[in-house]
Amino acid sequence: MFEITVDYDKCQADQECIEACPAQVYDEGEDGKPVIARPEDCLGCETCVEVCPTGAITVTEV
């Protein structure tokens, strides 16, 4: 299981993580920023971490 953290102060709402996630963990929030909708589906691949230009996302194995 993995814990996903989004630093919303760093997030620019570019939605790269939403588009890149192979497990479709994220939904788009009203402000365009990612909402972690299905954390139990996270594969731990860290694709979202890699595509985030501001380093706003971390994925940690728990």
Secondary structure, 3 states (H helix, E strand, C coil): CEEEEECCCCCCCCCHHHHHCCCCCEEECCCCCEEECCHHHCCCCCHHHHHCCCCCEEEEEC
